[in-house]
């Protein structure tokens, strides 16, 4: 089954992005987790490092609240993902559905 969200909700007050998937699973991402996991070439250290799964170490990072982790907008990117626009102007990463599903921080997905 290809994971695709059936709903996306961004809560600036909670600083969370919630995706409900087509299999009924719900993923809740802290904005700081999404920023730390940004899949763009700049954040990943070059084009050679793009396309892989999320780095497991990002789940150990503290939650921070700065302009870098303040959401400005979420924009659909084709039918395969979203681009997140951050308040500091960063908007290079395309978060593909597979990547976001692998990034789910819930206990079930992390075990």
Secondary structure as the mmCIF struct_conf table of DSSP 4:
data_model
#
loop_
_struct_conf.conf_type_id
_struct_conf.id
_struct_conf.beg_label_comp_id
_struct_conf.beg_label_asym_id
_struct_conf.beg_label_seq_id
_struct_conf.end_label_comp_id
_struct_conf.end_label_asym_id
_struct_conf.end_label_seq_id
STRN STRN1 UNK A 5 UNK A 11
TURN_TY1_P TURN_TY1_P1 UNK A 12 UNK A 15
STRN STRN2 UNK A 16 UNK A 21
TURN_TY1_P TURN_TY1_P2 UNK A 22 UNK A 23
BEND BEND1 UNK A 24 UNK A 24
STRN STRN3 UNK A 26 UNK A 30
HELX_RH_AL_P HELX_RH_AL_P1 UNK A 31 UNK A 36
TURN_TY1_P TURN_TY1_P3 UNK A 37 UNK A 37
BEND BEND2 UNK A 40 UNK A 40
HELX_RH_AL_P HELX_RH_AL_P2 UNK A 41 UNK A 44
TURN_TY1_P TURN_TY1_P4 UNK A 45 UNK A 45
BEND BEND3 UNK A 46 UNK A 46
HELX_RH_3T_P HELX_RH_3T_P1 UNK A 47 UNK A 49
TURN_TY1_P TURN_TY1_P5 UNK A 50 UNK A 51
BEND BEND4 UNK A 52 UNK A 52
HELX_LH_PP_P HELX_LH_PP_P1 UNK A 53 UNK A 55
HELX_RH_3T_P HELX_RH_3T_P2 UNK A 56 UNK A 60
BEND BEND5 UNK A 61 UNK A 61
HELX_LH_PP_P HELX_LH_PP_P2 UNK A 62 UNK A 63
BEND BEND6 UNK A 66 UNK A 66
HELX_RH_3T_P HELX_RH_3T_P3 UNK A 67 UNK A 69
STRN STRN4 UNK A 71 UNK A 77
TURN_TY1_P TURN_TY1_P6 UNK A 78 UNK A 80
STRN STRN5 UNK A 81 UNK A 86
TURN_TY1_P TURN_TY1_P7 UNK A 87 UNK A 88
BEND BEND7 UNK A 89 UNK A 89
STRN STRN6 UNK A 94 UNK A 96
HELX_RH_AL_P HELX_RH_AL_P3 UNK A 97 UNK A 102
TURN_TY1_P TURN_TY1_P8 UNK A 103 UNK A 103
BEND BEND8 UNK A 106 UNK A 106
HELX_RH_AL_P HELX_RH_AL_P4 UNK A 107 UNK A 110
#
